[in-house]
Amino acid sequence: MLKADFHSHTKFSYDSATTVTQLIKRCKEVGITCLAVTDHHSIEGALRVQEKAPFKVIIGEEIFSIGGEVIGLFLKEKILPGLPFEETLHRIKDQGGLVYLPHPVSGIRKSKLSIETVTQHAGLIDIVEMHNARTLFESEADFDWVRELIASHHWIVAAASDAHSVWEFGNVLVTMKEFETPAQFLVSLSEAQIAFKKSPLWIRVFLNHKVRAWLRRHQSDDA
């Protein structure tokens, strides 16, 4: 069985300072054996982790589209930001990838998708992140519209740490069967068990964008 996390960041994201070496070491410490690396507008970090890690790595990208944020999993090429939402989804699908909807109810993110946008393109979405360890202030009622779409469109439910710092890896562990293809991944994820805890508030307060930017400037050149 795999212990997985499907949404994470390295120093190749503008808002993370985690190096490839730090990431791999931390994943080994907390027992992660399958990781989707989903940097903002880059697959370089994912490719470097895949090259060096002793565990399964899914190439992903978190993309700011016109309309909101979306993640592509099992990508082969980078997808440019700033495209229309529907075109971004089709570009993910054209690569044989899966469309993953991150933090759908997070009200504090500038890139939040509207309910209308999600509903209009629901048929192109494969996975929805119902548990995000970094999302703050959401309530059960916030998820009502998401649950309705899950039931209507048979989305697969996922959970993720959304780790932007090395200490956040391990907050989410999804236990699932081995897989080789995206189709097998969906089947395995549909039967998975989730262990989930929120990131401590101090991480969001003290490891803010300014602090992470300082760390990026003062760390070694280790990728």
Backbone bond lengths (Angstrom), bond angles and torsions (degrees), N, CA, C in turn:
res aa  C-N    CA-C-N  psi(-1)  N-CA   C-N-CA  omega(-1)  CA-C   N-CA-C  phi
1 M - - - 1.471 - - 1.534 110.20 -
2 L 1.312 115.27 145.74 1.448 122.02 178.19 1.530 110.70 -94.89
3 K 1.334 115.73 150.05 1.462 123.06 169.40 1.529 106.26 -112.77
4 A 1.318 116.68 112.29 1.462 120.34 -164.97 1.528 113.39 -121.73
5 D 1.330 113.85 159.17 1.469 124.36 173.38 1.528 105.28 -144.48
6 F 1.334 117.84 132.79 1.463 120.83 -168.13 1.519 115.46 -112.72
7 H 1.328 118.56 11.82 1.470 120.06 -176.76 1.526 106.57 -155.17
8 S 1.327 116.76 107.44 1.459 120.46 -176.53 1.524 110.18 -154.19
9 H 1.344 115.05 164.23 1.458 120.65 -173.35 1.523 111.58 -134.08
10 T 1.338 114.70 149.56 1.450 122.94 173.23 1.528 108.96 -119.07
11 K 1.333 116.64 -175.08 1.458 121.37 179.25 1.524 112.86 -64.98
12 F 1.333 117.36 -6.68 1.460 119.76 175.77 1.527 111.63 -80.92
13 S 1.346 116.81 -5.18 1.460 121.51 165.94 1.522 108.38 -91.12
14 Y 1.319 116.51 144.38 1.462 120.55 -178.23 1.524 112.59 -64.29
15 D 1.345 117.58 -19.33 1.462 121.02 -174.40 1.523 112.91 -114.91
16 S 1.323 117.65 24.51 1.461 121.65 176.65 1.521 109.31 -137.22
17 A 1.333 115.92 148.85 1.462 120.95 177.54 1.521 111.66 -118.81
18 T 1.327 118.01 12.38 1.462 122.11 -176.28 1.521 110.87 -75.65
19 T 1.322 116.99 122.29 1.457 120.60 178.03 1.525 110.12 -81.93
20 V 1.310 115.78 164.12 1.460 121.01 177.73 1.525 110.45 -60.23
21 T 1.317 116.81 -43.75 1.462 120.79 179.64 1.520 111.49 -62.05
22 Q 1.327 117.33 -44.64 1.466 120.92 178.22 1.521 111.12 -62.23
23 L 1.322 115.94 -43.62 1.466 120.63 -179.17 1.522 111.11 -60.66
24 I 1.308 117.30 -49.50 1.465 120.51 -177.66 1.528 110.90 -62.64
25 K 1.322 116.98 -43.53 1.464 120.79 178.89 1.518 111.12 -59.99
26 R 1.330 116.63 -45.34 1.471 120.65 -178.96 1.535 111.50 -65.97
27 C 1.322 117.10 -41.98 1.467 119.79 179.11 1.527 111.10 -61.12
28 K 1.315 117.30 -39.77 1.460 120.61 177.38 1.525 111.14 -65.04
29 E 1.333 116.83 -36.96 1.468 121.20 -179.88 1.523 111.94 -66.43
30 V 1.333 117.77 -39.05 1.468 120.59 -175.20 1.521 112.93 -96.98
31 G 1.333 117.56 -0.84 1.458 120.60 173.80 1.505 116.01 88.79
32 I 1.332 118.86 16.98 1.463 120.97 176.76 1.521 109.64 -73.63
33 T 1.328 116.60 126.19 1.471 121.63 179.52 1.531 112.50 -119.34
34 C 1.324 116.88 3.90 1.465 122.18 174.93 1.518 107.34 -152.84
35 L 1.325 116.14 123.14 1.463 120.24 -175.52 1.518 110.35 -136.28
36 A 1.336 115.23 131.25 1.459 120.34 168.49 1.524 107.72 -94.66
37 V 1.326 116.86 119.80 1.458 122.08 176.32 1.516 107.33 -96.27
38 T 1.324 116.54 120.58 1.467 121.46 -168.04 1.524 110.45 -130.51
39 D 1.305 116.62 62.04 1.467 120.05 -179.63 1.521 111.53 -64.38
40 H 1.323 115.12 155.72 1.461 120.75 175.92 1.524 109.23 -69.63
41 H 1.330 115.67 116.97 1.468 122.93 169.90 1.526 112.89 59.60
42 S 1.315 116.66 32.31 1.461 120.28 178.50 1.522 109.63 -159.00
43 I 1.341 116.09 143.41 1.466 120.35 169.84 1.534 110.11 -113.76
44 E 1.338 116.86 6.84 1.462 120.19 -176.84 1.528 111.53 -63.29
45 G 1.334 116.85 -44.84 1.453 119.61 178.95 1.514 111.79 -61.85
46 A 1.322 116.84 -41.79 1.462 121.02 179.04 1.526 111.10 -61.64
47 L 1.318 116.24 -42.79 1.462 119.90 -179.90 1.528 111.11 -64.90
48 R 1.328 117.04 -38.39 1.466 119.84 179.85 1.527 111.40 -70.41
49 V 1.324 116.38 -38.89 1.469 118.79 175.97 1.522 109.89 -64.26
50 Q 1.325 116.98 -44.08 1.461 120.53 179.95 1.531 111.09 -59.76
51 E 1.316 116.96 -37.26 1.466 121.47 -179.25 1.519 112.12 -66.37
52 K 1.347 117.44 -33.58 1.461 120.92 -170.75 1.529 114.45 -107.95
53 A 1.323 117.99 -21.66 1.469 120.33 -171.56 1.524 111.79 -76.66
54 P 1.335 117.49 145.80 1.461 121.71 175.61 1.522 112.38 -87.88
55 F 1.324 117.11 14.07 1.459 121.55 -179.51 1.529 109.77 -130.57
56 K 1.328 116.08 171.94 1.466 122.43 -177.77 1.524 110.46 -70.17
57 V 1.321 116.37 132.91 1.463 121.93 -179.77 1.526 109.61 -126.56
58 I 1.325 115.96 129.25 1.461 122.93 175.96 1.526 108.35 -98.96
59 I 1.327 116.24 128.24 1.463 121.05 178.80 1.521 109.04 -79.83
60 G 1.329 115.41 119.18 1.455 119.75 -179.04 1.516 111.78 -136.17
61 E 1.320 115.05 175.52 1.466 121.77 178.50 1.519 108.60 -155.75
62 E 1.324 116.00 134.44 1.460 121.24 173.25 1.522 107.58 -96.99
63 I 1.326 115.99 121.86 1.456 121.53 -166.33 1.529 110.43 -119.68
64 F 1.317 116.67 128.00 1.461 121.83 172.90 1.527 108.34 -85.78
65 S 1.314 116.50 103.79 1.464 120.97 176.70 1.521 109.32 -95.49
66 I 1.306 115.86 169.94 1.464 119.69 168.93 1.528 106.15 -71.23
67 G 1.285 116.57 111.65 1.455 120.40 -176.69 1.512 112.48 120.62
68 G 1.342 117.40 -22.33 1.452 118.63 177.97 1.512 113.32 146.13
69 E 1.322 115.13 -173.43 1.447 122.70 -171.86 1.528 111.15 -97.64
70 V 1.321 115.99 142.43 1.461 121.10 177.32 1.520 107.77 -148.14
71 I 1.334 116.22 153.68 1.464 121.95 177.75 1.525 109.14 -113.09
72 G 1.323 115.09 137.57 1.456 121.19 169.53 1.516 109.17 -106.01
73 L 1.318 117.50 132.05 1.463 123.17 176.30 1.524 109.82 -111.93
74 F 1.319 116.44 152.47 1.464 123.96 -178.26 1.527 111.25 62.79
75 L 1.322 114.93 44.74 1.458 120.07 -179.68 1.527 111.39 -86.31
76 K 1.315 114.14 156.06 1.464 121.71 174.93 1.528 111.06 -112.39
77 E 1.326 116.32 -25.31 1.459 121.41 -179.25 1.528 109.90 -138.32
78 K 1.336 114.89 152.79 1.453 121.37 175.89 1.525 110.66 -64.11
79 I 1.322 116.27 143.35 1.465 122.46 174.91 1.526 108.09 -109.15
80 L 1.308 116.75 130.44 1.458 121.20 -176.55 1.523 111.01 -69.11
81 P 1.335 116.98 144.21 1.461 120.04 173.67 1.524 110.53 -76.77
82 G 1.331 115.00 168.28 1.457 120.01 172.93 1.507 115.79 82.69
83 L 1.347 116.46 8.58 1.462 119.92 176.72 1.536 109.54 -88.08
84 P 1.324 117.88 160.22 1.465 119.16 173.13 1.520 111.19 -56.42
85 F 1.311 116.44 148.64 1.464 121.06 -176.01 1.522 111.50 -55.21
86 E 1.319 117.21 -48.47 1.463 120.31 -177.41 1.528 111.17 -63.02
87 E 1.320 117.66 -40.98 1.458 119.74 178.79 1.528 111.11 -63.88
88 T 1.330 116.73 -38.80 1.466 120.45 177.24 1.525 110.52 -60.05
89 L 1.316 116.80 -44.14 1.472 120.26 178.65 1.528 110.96 -61.77
90 H 1.314 116.70 -42.93 1.468 119.77 -179.53 1.527 111.48 -66.51
91 R 1.317 117.54 -34.78 1.463 119.92 178.23 1.535 111.35 -67.33
92 I 1.319 116.38 -34.43 1.468 120.09 173.35 1.525 109.68 -63.90
93 K 1.314 116.17 -48.71 1.467 121.12 -178.28 1.527 111.47 -64.13
94 D 1.317 117.39 -36.46 1.467 121.10 -179.19 1.526 112.12 -62.95
95 Q 1.318 117.22 -23.43 1.463 121.46 177.16 1.529 112.30 -89.46
96 G 1.322 116.68 2.24 1.456 119.69 -174.74 1.508 112.71 80.23
97 G 1.351 115.97 15.19 1.457 120.96 -176.78 1.520 113.21 -87.46
98 L 1.324 113.76 176.43 1.459 122.25 178.44 1.522 109.49 -112.50
99 V 1.331 115.64 140.75 1.460 122.12 178.28 1.523 108.88 -91.18
100 Y 1.323 114.77 121.23 1.466 123.29 -174.83 1.522 108.05 -119.79
101 L 1.319 116.28 123.51 1.464 121.66 -177.19 1.526 109.04 -95.06
102 P 1.350 118.10 109.09 1.462 119.80 -178.57 1.525 112.83 -85.78
103 H 1.342 115.08 151.11 1.478 124.30 174.09 1.531 113.20 27.57
104 P 1.338 117.83 65.39 1.476 119.48 -172.08 1.520 115.10 -67.88
105 V 1.334 118.80 -19.00 1.471 118.97 -176.73 1.517 112.79 -113.05
106 S 1.323 117.89 12.31 1.464 120.15 -178.73 1.520 110.48 -71.92
107 G 1.320 116.44 111.40 1.457 120.64 -175.63 1.510 114.61 -83.71
108 I 1.355 117.62 -10.15 1.454 119.30 -175.34 1.526 112.59 -97.43
109 R 1.335 117.75 -0.88 1.462 120.60 -178.58 1.523 109.89 -92.56
110 K 1.317 116.08 135.21 1.463 120.91 -179.29 1.518 111.16 -65.35
111 S 1.334 116.05 -23.81 1.466 119.87 -174.03 1.525 112.42 -97.85
112 K 1.318 117.54 20.30 1.459 120.73 -177.42 1.524 110.89 -61.35
113 L 1.331 115.53 135.13 1.459 120.99 175.08 1.519 110.34 -78.51
114 S 1.315 116.39 144.34 1.458 119.81 175.74 1.520 109.67 -80.24
115 I 1.316 115.90 155.84 1.462 120.69 176.82 1.526 109.95 -59.38
116 E 1.332 116.52 -38.22 1.458 120.47 -178.92 1.527 111.26 -63.32
117 T 1.333 116.72 -43.40 1.467 120.31 -179.94 1.523 111.02 -63.22
118 V 1.320 116.58 -45.48 1.463 120.38 -179.75 1.520 110.46 -63.63
119 T 1.323 116.70 -45.24 1.458 120.40 -178.38 1.523 111.38 -62.59
120 Q 1.317 116.79 -42.17 1.461 121.54 -178.03 1.526 112.15 -62.62
121 H 1.339 117.59 -31.53 1.461 121.59 -175.23 1.531 112.16 -114.93
122 A 1.329 116.20 21.27 1.456 120.94 -173.99 1.525 112.93 -58.97
123 G 1.326 117.24 -31.69 1.448 120.71 -177.71 1.523 114.09 -68.78
124 L 1.338 117.13 -14.41 1.462 121.03 179.19 1.523 112.91 -96.83
125 I 1.319 117.42 -4.72 1.460 122.20 -176.19 1.524 109.89 -93.25
126 D 1.336 116.82 135.03 1.460 121.94 -179.63 1.522 113.25 -101.55
127 I 1.326 116.78 -39.27 1.463 122.35 -169.85 1.515 109.18 -136.09
128 V 1.326 116.51 142.26 1.458 120.88 175.72 1.524 109.11 -126.59
129 E 1.319 115.18 135.18 1.457 122.55 -177.82 1.528 109.03 -86.78
130 M 1.315 116.24 95.23 1.462 120.88 -178.83 1.525 112.25 -81.55
131 H 1.309 117.34 -17.69 1.462 121.21 -179.77 1.526 108.45 -130.63
132 N 1.316 116.86 113.71 1.460 123.17 177.37 1.525 107.16 -123.27
133 A 1.325 116.18 120.64 1.465 120.40 -172.56 1.515 113.44 -67.21
134 R 1.340 118.27 -16.94 1.460 120.81 -177.15 1.527 113.12 -101.58
135 T 1.328 117.92 -7.16 1.454 120.03 -177.59 1.523 109.98 -74.78
136 L 1.322 115.40 133.27 1.462 121.50 -177.55 1.528 110.72 -111.70
137 F 1.316 115.22 148.25 1.462 123.83 164.70 1.529 115.01 71.32
138 E 1.325 118.99 10.82 1.458 118.26 176.61 1.526 109.73 -80.24
139 S 1.327 116.71 154.33 1.461 122.31 177.72 1.522 109.41 -120.64
140 E 1.307 116.60 167.17 1.458 120.37 178.60 1.526 111.28 -59.72
141 A 1.323 116.20 -36.60 1.467 119.65 -179.10 1.524 111.53 -64.35
142 D 1.334 117.09 -28.15 1.461 120.27 179.64 1.525 112.09 -61.79
143 F 1.332 116.55 -25.32 1.455 121.10 -174.78 1.534 113.07 -90.12
144 D 1.323 118.42 -0.18 1.472 119.57 -173.47 1.528 111.69 -58.27
145 W 1.336 117.24 -45.55 1.469 119.60 -178.10 1.529 111.01 -67.71
146 V 1.347 116.75 -32.21 1.459 120.02 178.39 1.530 109.79 -67.20
147 R 1.311 116.47 -43.17 1.469 120.08 179.79 1.529 111.15 -61.20
148 E 1.320 116.42 -38.42 1.470 119.71 178.30 1.522 111.13 -62.23
149 L 1.330 116.85 -41.74 1.459 119.96 179.30 1.523 111.74 -71.17
150 I 1.315 117.56 -35.31 1.465 120.74 175.65 1.525 109.96 -58.80
151 A 1.319 115.98 -46.19 1.461 120.33 -179.85 1.524 111.81 -65.90
152 S 1.332 116.89 -36.85 1.467 120.72 -176.21 1.515 112.84 -76.97
153 H 1.340 116.74 -34.77 1.466 120.60 -170.57 1.529 113.21 -115.66
154 H 1.327 115.84 3.98 1.475 120.67 174.89 1.527 111.98 58.12
155 W 1.329 116.14 39.40 1.448 120.24 172.90 1.522 110.07 -63.70
156 I 1.323 115.94 151.50 1.454 121.93 173.42 1.529 108.43 -93.07
157 V 1.312 116.60 137.43 1.464 122.05 -177.53 1.523 109.95 -91.14
158 A 1.347 115.58 137.62 1.465 121.06 179.06 1.527 109.82 -131.81
159 A 1.331 114.60 168.91 1.462 122.61 174.33 1.518 108.15 -138.31
160 A 1.348 116.09 152.09 1.455 118.72 -177.51 1.516 111.02 -157.20
161 S 1.327 114.83 154.34 1.464 120.41 177.33 1.519 111.67 -76.33
162 D 1.347 117.63 -29.29 1.468 121.59 -171.66 1.529 109.64 55.70
163 A 1.331 116.62 38.07 1.464 121.91 -171.24 1.521 111.97 -62.93
164 H 1.332 114.95 123.76 1.459 121.96 172.74 1.526 111.09 -109.03
165 S 1.322 116.90 -7.77 1.456 122.65 175.82 1.515 108.08 -134.83
166 V 1.304 115.93 157.76 1.463 119.92 -173.42 1.518 111.94 -63.87
167 W 1.339 117.91 -28.15 1.461 121.26 -177.46 1.522 113.03 -72.01
168 E 1.313 117.99 -13.86 1.466 120.86 -177.04 1.523 113.29 -86.48
169 F 1.330 117.57 -16.13 1.457 119.23 176.88 1.523 109.21 -67.40
170 G 1.320 116.25 132.24 1.454 121.51 -177.15 1.512 113.77 104.71
171 N 1.340 117.78 -11.21 1.459 119.80 176.63 1.524 111.78 -67.03
172 V 1.322 116.63 -24.94 1.463 122.27 177.27 1.522 108.78 -129.95
173 L 1.323 116.15 130.99 1.455 121.71 172.88 1.524 107.99 -131.94
174 V 1.317 115.67 120.02 1.466 121.73 177.98 1.533 107.06 -104.59
175 T 1.325 116.22 115.20 1.466 121.42 -179.50 1.521 108.83 -89.50
176 M 1.329 116.55 120.34 1.453 120.78 -174.05 1.522 110.43 -148.50
177 K 1.328 115.67 162.27 1.458 121.44 179.49 1.529 110.39 -73.83
178 E 1.320 115.37 157.92 1.455 121.49 176.07 1.531 110.43 -59.94
179 F 1.318 115.66 153.62 1.466 122.18 178.98 1.512 108.38 -149.94
180 E 1.317 116.32 162.05 1.465 121.71 176.11 1.526 111.82 -123.68
181 T 1.313 117.90 -37.67 1.457 122.27 -175.19 1.529 110.85 -111.71
182 P 1.339 117.97 161.70 1.461 119.43 174.70 1.523 113.01 -56.33
183 A 1.324 117.75 -38.17 1.469 120.14 178.83 1.526 110.75 -64.25
184 Q 1.315 117.28 -42.34 1.457 121.12 177.27 1.530 110.80 -66.05
185 F 1.324 115.61 -35.95 1.460 120.53 177.07 1.530 110.92 -58.57
186 L 1.327 117.59 -44.91 1.461 120.94 -179.55 1.520 111.65 -62.63
187 V 1.313 116.60 -41.24 1.465 119.86 178.28 1.523 110.26 -64.02
188 S 1.327 116.00 -46.24 1.456 120.46 -179.47 1.523 111.49 -62.83
189 L 1.333 117.11 -43.40 1.460 120.95 -179.94 1.526 111.59 -65.15
190 S 1.319 116.92 -34.10 1.469 120.09 179.82 1.521 112.47 -64.55
191 E 1.330 116.92 -19.97 1.468 121.83 -178.76 1.528 112.11 -108.49
192 A 1.316 117.38 9.31 1.465 121.80 -171.13 1.529 112.26 -77.69
193 Q 1.322 114.40 162.06 1.461 122.69 172.24 1.520 108.66 -113.82
194 I 1.339 116.16 141.02 1.454 121.47 -172.74 1.526 110.91 -116.16
195 A 1.338 116.16 128.42 1.462 122.65 169.02 1.524 106.58 -111.39
196 F 1.332 116.52 122.46 1.459 120.70 -166.25 1.516 111.19 -139.55
197 K 1.324 116.08 135.65 1.463 121.23 169.95 1.521 108.41 -144.21
198 K 1.330 115.61 150.91 1.461 121.19 -179.32 1.530 110.76 -74.23
199 S 1.322 115.71 147.78 1.450 120.17 170.54 1.520 109.07 -64.82
200 P 1.326 118.31 139.54 1.468 119.94 176.86 1.523 111.07 -57.89
201 L 1.307 115.62 145.07 1.466 120.07 -178.02 1.521 111.85 -60.60
202 W 1.338 117.35 -30.30 1.462 119.23 -178.07 1.528 111.26 -61.95
203 I 1.343 116.38 -30.48 1.460 118.53 178.84 1.522 110.79 -63.85
204 R 1.336 116.24 -42.89 1.462 119.40 179.81 1.530 111.49 -69.89
205 V 1.364 116.68 -33.95 1.460 120.36 -176.03 1.529 111.28 -78.76
206 F 1.331 116.65 -49.12 1.467 120.85 -172.61 1.527 112.91 -89.75
207 L 1.335 116.99 -31.59 1.459 119.16 176.64 1.523 109.40 -97.41
208 N 1.317 115.30 56.61 1.457 120.55 -179.33 1.527 110.18 -80.51
209 H 1.316 116.91 -177.98 1.461 121.18 -175.98 1.531 112.04 -57.76
210 K 1.336 116.98 -39.47 1.466 119.95 -177.76 1.521 111.09 -66.32
211 V 1.325 116.84 -41.92 1.467 120.59 179.64 1.523 110.25 -66.63
212 R 1.328 116.98 -42.74 1.458 119.33 179.72 1.533 110.89 -65.58
213 A 1.324 116.53 -35.26 1.466 119.64 176.55 1.532 110.40 -64.18
214 W 1.337 117.08 -40.12 1.466 120.86 177.66 1.519 109.96 -63.34
215 L 1.330 117.56 -43.52 1.467 121.07 179.06 1.520 110.80 -61.21
216 R 1.328 116.67 -40.34 1.468 120.27 179.68 1.530 110.51 -61.69
217 R 1.319 116.79 -39.39 1.469 120.72 -177.70 1.523 112.29 -71.76
218 H 1.336 117.58 -29.33 1.452 120.64 -171.23 1.523 114.52 -108.34
219 Q 1.316 117.88 0.94 1.455 118.83 177.39 1.518 110.18 -84.80
220 S 1.335 115.75 172.08 1.459 120.52 179.46 1.525 109.95 -72.04
221 D 1.302 116.23 176.08 1.454 121.11 178.98 1.514 113.38 -80.87
222 D 1.335 116.70 4.88 1.459 121.00 177.91 1.530 109.58 -54.89
223 A 1.328 116.54 126.12 1.464 119.86 -179.54 1.507 111.76 -71.51
